[in-house]
């Protein structure tokens, strides 16, 4: 539906149909403890909006809160009444299941998609995030949702004084050893990565601990095209202590797929994954006991060195939860300049 409604915009990037179907049909590992239902609003026989209402019990247990989600939201412009009716049905369904607060748009788990663009609508989004029109945010606000969770996007120039100083400090750090993930030891390294991910992000509002099955579902899909030097593990005194994940901007490639990922698209993907003009640091974390050791800086610089080798002059650090002052300060310590480009919204139910 979304592709039909806004797909004519040159900045739109369609989700892969098979991925969405797997999740919303309940066949995804991410939905093993998620109850959900789908709603579509119609006006005069024409579909005008759609969403999913979701209750992720694992998220609720991790956060000790009766929170639910509205995700997979899409709509046509000029249909405020239809969208409001859509949200009201979703809210009622969630309330019947004990939910007293809703976060939207949020597809049930952060790795499946969270947030709507709230600025720079004329700019190409960075993979794996898509483009949404400004009226999505307007619909949410008009329906009583508050822009509670801003996401910052930082740009890091490899020629800035702060970046070069951080690079020097990382090269002088003798305690930290950074290595790429080893595809020949995929299962072992992915499990190490998962443990570090879960422990590092435990206190971040948007994340909850992910299972081995969820991690494999997400990362096994990109293993064939993954550059190991963009998926890093950092050790301090020989102990795994942090991780870093980088991502090329594959949006131009995926935009051309129009939601399909058949044989033709897979061949084009394999041929095109090394050709990109933008890239960024998508996730980085350090175990609490190792914060302050320079670990995160060494991980980030190792990733950014890779991008320098590939000819990039700058890279992104995104998306950074505004509540995470440590990450924001970290980005700025490397010379990062930031903007808020997306939000998640929330609403308490009476």
KEPAFI-672637 format. One line per field, with one value per residue (C-alpha): residue number from 0; residue in one letter; x, y, z. Coordinates in steps of 0.5 Angstrom, whole numbers, plus 2048, in hexadecimal, padded with zeros to 3 digits. Example, Ala and Ser with C-alpha at 12.3 -4.5 7.8 and 13.67 -1.06 7.14 Angstrom:
BEGIN
num (0:1);
residuo (A:S);
x (819:81B);
y (7F7:7FE);
z (810:80E);
REM end
This chain:
BEGIN
num (0:1:2:3:4:5:6:7:8:9:10:11:12:13:14:15:16:17:18:19:20:21:22:23:24:25:26:27:28:29:30:31:32:33:34:35:36:37:38:39:40:41:42:43:44:45:46:47:48:49:50:51:52:53:54:55:56:57:58:59:60:61:62:63:64:65:66:67:68:69:70:71:72:73:74:75:76:77:78:79:80:81:82:83:84:85:86:87:88:89:90:91:92:93:94:95:96:97:98:99:100:101:102:103:104:105:106:107:108:109:110:111:112:113:114:115:116:117:118:119:120:121:122:123:124:125:126:127:128:129:130:131:132:133:134:135:136:137:138:139:140:141:142:143:144:145:146:147:148:149:150:151:152:153:154:155:156:157:158:159:160:161:162:163:164:165:166:167:168:169:170:171:172:173:174:175:176:177:178:179:180:181:182:183:184:185:186:187:188:189:190:191:192:193:194:195:196:197:198:199:200:201:202:203:204:205:206:207:208:209:210:211:212:213:214:215:216:217:218:219:220:221:222:223:224:225:226:227:228:229:230:231:232:233:234:235:236:237:238:239:240:241:242:243:244:245:246:247:248:249:250:251:252:253:254:255:256:257:258:259:260:261:262:263:264:265:266:267:268:269:270:271:272:273:274:275:276:277:278:279:280:281:282:283:284:285:286:287:288:289:290:291:292:293:294:295:296:297:298:299:300:301:302:303:304:305:306:307:308:309:310:311:312:313:314:315:316:317:318:319:320:321:322:323:324:325:326:327:328:329:330:331:332:333:334:335:336:337:338:339:340:341:342:343:344:345:346:347:348:349);
residuo (X:X:X:X:X:X:X:X:X:X:X:X:X:X:X:X:X:X:X:X:X:X:X:X:X:X:X:X:X:X:X:X:X:X:X:X:X:X:X:X:X:X:X:X:X:X:X:X:X:X:X:X:X:X:X:X:X:X:X:X:X:X:X:X:X:X:X:X:X:X:X:X:X:X:X:X:X:X:X:X:X:X:X:X:X:X:X:X:X:X:X:X:X:X:X:X:X:X:X:X:X:X:X:X:X:X:X:X:X:X:X:X:X:X:X:X:X:X:X:X:X:X:X:X:X:X:X:X:X:X:X:X:X:X:X:X:X:X:X:X:X:X:X:X:X:X:X:X:X:X:X:X:X:X:X:X:X:X:X:X:X:X:X:X:X:X:X:X:X:X:X:X:X:X:X:X:X:X:X:X:X:X:X:X:X:X:X:X:X:X:X:X:X:X:X:X:X:X:X:X:X:X:X:X:X:X:X:X:X:X:X:X:X:X:X:X:X:X:X:X:X:X:X:X:X:X:X:X:X:X:X:X:X:X:X:X:X:X:X:X:X:X:X:X:X:X:X:X:X:X:X:X:X:X:X:X:X:X:X:X:X:X:X:X:X:X:X:X:X:X:X:X:X:X:X:X:X:X:X:X:X:X:X:X:X:X:X:X:X:X:X:X:X:X:X:X:X:X:X:X:X:X:X:X:X:X:X:X:X:X:X:X:X:X:X:X:X:X:X:X:X:X:X:X:X:X:X:X:X:X:X:X:X:X:X:X:X:X:X:X:X:X:X:X:X:X:X:X:X:X);
x (800:805:809:802:801:808:80C:80C:811:818:81B:816:819:814:815:817:810:812:815:80E:80A:80F:80E:806:805:808:80D:813:817:816:80F:80F:80C:809:801:7FF:7FA:7F9:7F4:7F2:7EE:7EA:7E6:7E1:7E4:7EB:7F0:7F3:7F7:7FA:7FE:800:7FE:803:805:80C:80C:813:814:80F:812:819:816:811:80C:805:807:805:807:803:808:808:804:803:7FD:7FB:7FB:7F5:7F2:7F2:7EB:7ED:7F4:7F1:7EC:7F1:7F5:7EF:7EE:7F5:7F5:7EF:7F2:7F8:7F4:7F0:7F7:7F9:7FD:7FD:802:804:80A:809:80C:80F:80F:80F:817:81C:820:819:818:817:815:813:817:815:81A:81E:819:81C:822:824:823:829:828:825:820:81B:817:811:80D:80C:804:806:809:803:7FE:801:801:7FA:7F8:7FB:802:808:80F:812:818:81C:822:828:82C:833:838:840:845:84B:84F:84D:851:84D:84D:854:856:851:855:85B:859:856:85D:860:85B:85F:85A:854:855:850:84E:849:844:846:841:845:843:83C:838:83D:83F:837:836:83B:838:831:834:837:832:82D:831:833:82C:828:826:825:81D:81D:820:81F:823:823:823:828:822:821:828:829:823:825:82D:82D:829:82E:834:836:837:839:840:843:847:840:83E:844:845:849:84D:851:856:854:84C:847:844:841:83E:83D:839:83A:835:836:830:82D:826:828:828:822:81E:81F:81C:815:814:817:81D:81C:822:823:823:828:82D:82D:82E:834:837:835:836:83D:83B:839:83A:838:838:838:838:832:833:839:839:83D:83C:83B:842:846:843:849:84E:84E:84A:845:84A:84E:848:845:84C:84D:847:848:84F:84C:847:84D:851:84B:84B:846:847:842:83D:837:836:82E:829:82B:825:825:825:82C:830:836:835:834:83A:83E:83C:83E:844:846:844:83D:838:830:829:823:820:81B:816:812:80C:808:801:7FE:7F8:7F2);
y (800:805:804:805:80C:80F:80B:810:815:814:813:80E:807:801:7FC:7F5:7F2:7EB:7ED:7F1:7EB:7E6:7EB:7ED:7E5:7E3:7DF:7E4:7E2:7EA:7E8:7E2:7E5:7EB:7EB:7F0:7F2:7F6:7FB:7FF:805:806:80C:80C:805:807:805:80B:809:803:800:7FB:7FB:7F7:7F4:7F1:7EE:7ED:7F5:7F5:7F1:7F4:7FB:7F9:7FD:7FC:7FF:7FE:800:802:801:800:806:809:80E:812:81A:81E:818:81A:817:810:810:812:80D:808:80A:80A:802:801:804:800:7FA:7FB:7FE:7F7:7F4:7F8:7FD:804:808:807:809:80A:809:803:7FC:7F8:7F8:7FD:7F9:7F8:800:806:80D:812:817:81E:822:823:820:822:81E:816:812:80E:806:802:808:80A:811:813:819:81F:81D:817:81B:820:81A:817:81E:81F:819:81B:818:81C:81C:819:815:819:816:81A:818:81B:81C:81B:81E:81A:820:824:825:822:81B:81C:81C:817:812:814:812:80B:80A:80B:806:800:7FD:7FC:7F7:7F8:7F2:7F1:7EB:7E5:7E2:7DB:7DB:7DE:7DB:7DC:7E3:7E5:7E3:7E7:7ED:7EB:7EB:7F2:7F5:7F3:7F5:7FB:7FD:7FB:802:805:806:803:7FD:7F6:7F0:7EC:7E4:7E0:7DF:7E6:7E8:7E2:7E4:7EC:7EB:7E4:7E8:7ED:7E8:7E7:7EE:7F0:7F4:7F0:7F7:7FA:7F5:7F6:7F3:7F7:7F3:7F6:7F2:7EC:7EC:7EE:7F5:7F9:7F9:7FD:7FC:800:801:803:807:802:806:808:800:7FE:804:801:7FA:7FD:7F8:7F2:7ED:7E8:7E5:7EB:7EF:7EB:7EB:7F2:7F3:7EE:7F3:7F9:7F9:7FB:802:807:80E:80F:80A:80B:808:805:802:802:800:7FE:7FA:7FF:7FC:7FE:805:80B:806:809:803:806:80B:806:802:808:80A:803:803:80A:808:803:809:80D:807:807:80E:811:818:818:813:813:811:80F:80F:811:811:818:816:812:818:814:812:819:81C:816:818:81F:81D:81B:821:81F:824:822:823:820:81C:817:816:811:813:811:811:80F:80C:80E);
z (800:802:7FB:7F8:7FC:7FC:7F8:7F2:7F7:7F4:7FB:7FE:7FF:800:805:802:801:804:80A:80C:80A:80E:814:814:812:819:816:818:81E:820:821:825:82B:828:827:821:81D:816:815:80F:80E:808:805:800:7FE:7FD:802:805:80B:80F:815:81A:821:825:82C:82D:833:833:833:838:83D:83C:83D:842:83F:83C:835:82E:827:821:81B:814:813:80C:809:804:805:807:80B:812:814:811:814:81B:81A:819:81F:823:821:823:829:82B:829:82D:833:833:834:83A:837:83A:835:82E:82A:823:81D:820:81D:823:823:822:81D:819:818:81D:81C:817:813:816:812:80C:807:801:803:801:808:80A:809:80D:80E:809:807:80A:808:80D:80E:811:817:817:817:81E:821:81F:822:829:828:82B:828:82E:82B:826:822:820:81A:81A:814:816:811:811:810:816:81C:821:81C:81B:823:824:81F:822:829:826:823:82A:82E:830:834:82E:829:823:81E:819:819:817:812:813:81A:818:81E:823:821:820:827:82A:826:829:830:830:82C:831:837:834:832:838:83B:834:833:82C:82D:831:831:82B:82A:826:821:820:81F:81A:817:816:815:811:80B:80A:80C:804:803:809:80A:810:811:812:818:81D:824:829:82F:835:838:834:836:831:833:82E:827:821:81B:814:80E:807:804:800:7FF:7F8:7F7:7FB:7F8:7F1:7F4:7F5:7FB:7F7:7F9:7F3:7EF:7EB:7F1:7F5:7EF:7EF:7F6:7F6:7F0:7F3:7FB:7FA:7F6:7FB:7FC:804:80A:811:818:81A:821:826:82D:833:839:83F:842:83C:83B:83C:839:832:82F:82C:829:826:823:820:81D:81A:816:814:811:80D:80A:809:805:801:7FF:803:806:80C:80F:813:81A:81B:81E:825:82A:82D:834:833:835:835:82D:82B:82F:82C:825:826:829:822:81F:81D:81B:81D:81B:81D:817:81A:820:824:827:82D:830:836:836:83B);
REM end
